Amino acid sequence: MDSAADITPRKPPRARVSDAIDPDAAPTPAAPEAAPPPRQRDYLEGFLAARPAEEAAHGPGSALQEAVIAALREIYDPEIPVNIYDLGLVYGVEVDENADATITMTLTTPHCPVAESMPGEVELRVASVPGIRDVEVNLVWDPPWGPHKMSDEARLELGML
């Protein structure tokens, strides 16, 4: 009688990368005797060694600039229920390499009731963003503000779409 070891099926051998045949490296009919080149195992080495590109801490598109824009979106015009950024009152948001923010903005009219307080509120809100060192608010009147400067979200909120 046979032992139990003789009838136990054997596990098939595991596949190894070194066993794989690269179809692109197979010999051509013109040179059938040429052996395929050995397979290189470093095909992922460059991918695994690469590190993600670091985001710029400052400048256009940086996380700090996005945080400043988010802070500006929390300030609402007292007469219009839309934030000043989507209303189009903010013409520019710059954050330099020293983490200093420069906000260029306007108001709906020079006789706006918050003409004296709005730039101060903008300065306080932007200065409260973590990472911002200093804030400068430039109030400009040229080009003048108009409803065409509002974002689509603001127009939708005001029923202008």
C-alpha positions as CSV (number, residue, x, y, z in Angstrom):
1,M,0.0,0.0,0.0
2,D,1.3,3.5,-0.9
3,S,1.9,6.0,1.8
4,A,-0.1,9.2,2.1
5,A,2.9,11.2,1.0
6,D,2.8,9.6,-2.5
7,I,-0.7,10.7,-3.2
8,T,-0.6,14.2,-1.8
9,P,-0.5,16.7,-4.7
10,R,2.5,18.9,-4.9
11,K,2.2,22.7,-5.1
12,P,3.2,24.2,-8.4
13,P,6.4,26.3,-8.3
14,R,5.8,30.0,-7.8
15,A,6.5,32.3,-10.7
16,R,9.6,34.6,-10.3
17,V,10.4,37.8,-12.1
18,S,13.6,36.2,-13.3
19,D,11.6,33.5,-14.9
20,A,9.5,35.9,-17.0
21,I,10.2,36.2,-20.7
22,D,10.0,39.6,-22.2
23,P,8.2,39.2,-25.6
24,D,9.9,42.3,-26.9
25,A,13.3,40.8,-26.2
26,A,12.7,37.5,-28.0
27,P,15.1,36.6,-30.8
28,T,14.1,37.8,-34.3
29,P,13.8,35.4,-37.2
30,A,16.9,37.0,-38.7
31,A,19.0,36.0,-35.7
32,P,17.3,33.0,-34.0
33,E,20.5,32.0,-32.2
34,A,20.8,35.3,-30.3
35,A,19.8,35.0,-26.7
36,P,17.4,37.6,-25.2
37,P,19.1,40.1,-23.1
38,P,18.8,39.6,-19.3
39,R,15.7,41.2,-17.8
40,Q,16.5,44.3,-15.7
41,R,14.9,44.3,-12.3
42,D,15.1,48.0,-11.8
43,Y,12.0,48.9,-13.8
44,L,10.4,50.3,-10.7
45,E,13.5,51.7,-9.0
46,G,13.0,55.2,-10.5
47,F,9.4,55.2,-9.6
48,L,9.9,54.1,-6.0
49,A,12.8,56.5,-5.5
50,A,10.9,59.5,-6.8
51,R,9.5,61.9,-4.2
52,P,6.4,64.0,-4.8
53,A,7.2,67.5,-6.0
54,E,7.0,69.9,-3.1
55,E,4.3,72.5,-3.3
56,A,5.5,76.1,-3.4
57,A,4.8,77.5,0.1
58,H,4.3,81.0,-1.4
59,G,3.3,82.5,-4.7
60,P,0.5,81.9,-7.2
61,G,-1.4,78.7,-6.6
62,S,0.2,78.0,-3.2
63,A,-1.7,76.6,-0.2
64,L,-1.0,79.9,1.6
65,Q,-2.6,81.9,-1.2
66,E,-5.6,79.6,-1.2
67,A,-5.9,80.1,2.5
68,V,-5.9,83.9,2.0
69,I,-8.6,83.5,-0.6
70,A,-10.7,81.4,1.7
71,A,-10.4,84.1,4.4
72,L,-11.5,86.7,1.9
73,R,-14.6,84.6,1.1
74,E,-15.7,84.9,4.7
75,I,-16.1,88.7,4.4
76,Y,-19.5,89.8,3.2
77,D,-20.6,93.1,1.8
78,P,-23.1,94.4,4.3
79,E,-25.5,95.6,1.5
80,I,-25.2,92.6,-0.8
81,P,-25.4,89.0,0.6
82,V,-22.3,87.8,-1.3
83,N,-18.7,87.6,-0.1
84,I,-16.3,90.2,-1.4
85,Y,-14.2,87.8,-3.4
86,D,-17.1,86.3,-5.5
87,L,-18.5,89.8,-5.7
88,G,-15.4,90.8,-7.7
89,L,-14.2,93.4,-5.3
90,V,-10.8,91.7,-4.9
91,Y,-8.6,92.3,-8.0
92,G,-5.5,90.6,-6.8
93,V,-4.1,88.3,-4.1
94,E,-0.3,88.0,-3.9
95,V,1.8,86.2,-1.3
96,D,5.5,86.7,-1.7
97,E,8.4,84.5,-0.5
98,N,8.4,86.3,2.9
99,A,4.7,85.3,3.5
100,D,3.6,88.9,3.1
101,A,0.2,89.2,1.5
102,T,-0.8,92.1,-0.8
103,I,-4.5,92.5,-1.5
104,T,-5.6,94.8,-4.3
105,M,-9.3,95.5,-4.1
106,T,-12.0,98.1,-4.7
107,L,-15.5,98.8,-3.4
108,T,-18.8,99.0,-5.3
109,T,-18.7,102.8,-5.2
110,P,-16.4,105.4,-3.6
111,H,-19.3,106.5,-1.4
112,C,-19.8,103.0,-0.1
113,P,-20.8,103.1,3.6
114,V,-18.0,100.7,4.5
115,A,-15.3,102.5,2.6
116,E,-13.5,103.3,5.8
117,S,-13.9,100.0,7.6
118,M,-13.7,97.3,4.8
119,P,-10.0,97.6,4.1
120,G,-9.3,97.3,7.8
121,E,-11.5,94.2,8.1
122,V,-9.7,92.7,5.1
123,E,-6.4,93.3,6.7
124,L,-7.4,91.8,10.0
125,R,-8.9,88.7,8.3
126,V,-5.9,88.0,6.1
127,A,-3.5,88.7,8.9
128,S,-5.2,86.0,10.9
129,V,-4.4,83.3,8.3
130,P,-1.7,81.0,9.8
131,G,1.6,81.6,8.0
132,I,0.9,85.2,6.9
133,R,3.5,87.6,8.3
134,D,2.2,90.9,7.1
135,V,-0.7,92.3,5.0
136,E,-1.0,95.3,2.8
137,V,-4.4,96.3,1.4
138,N,-4.4,98.5,-1.7
139,L,-7.7,100.2,-2.4
140,V,-8.0,101.1,-6.0
141,W,-10.7,102.8,-8.1
142,D,-9.4,102.0,-11.5
143,P,-10.8,99.9,-13.1
144,P,-14.1,100.6,-11.5
145,W,-16.2,97.8,-10.2
146,G,-19.2,96.6,-12.2
147,P,-21.6,93.7,-12.0
148,H,-19.7,92.0,-14.8
149,K,-16.9,91.3,-12.3
150,M,-19.0,89.0,-10.2
151,S,-18.5,85.2,-10.3
152,D,-21.2,83.0,-11.6
153,E,-21.9,81.8,-8.0
154,A,-22.5,85.4,-7.0
155,R,-24.8,86.0,-9.9
156,L,-26.7,82.9,-9.1
157,E,-27.1,83.9,-5.5
158,L,-28.4,87.3,-6.5
159,G,-30.8,85.8,-9.2
160,M,-28.9,87.4,-12.1
161,L,-28.4,84.2,-14.1
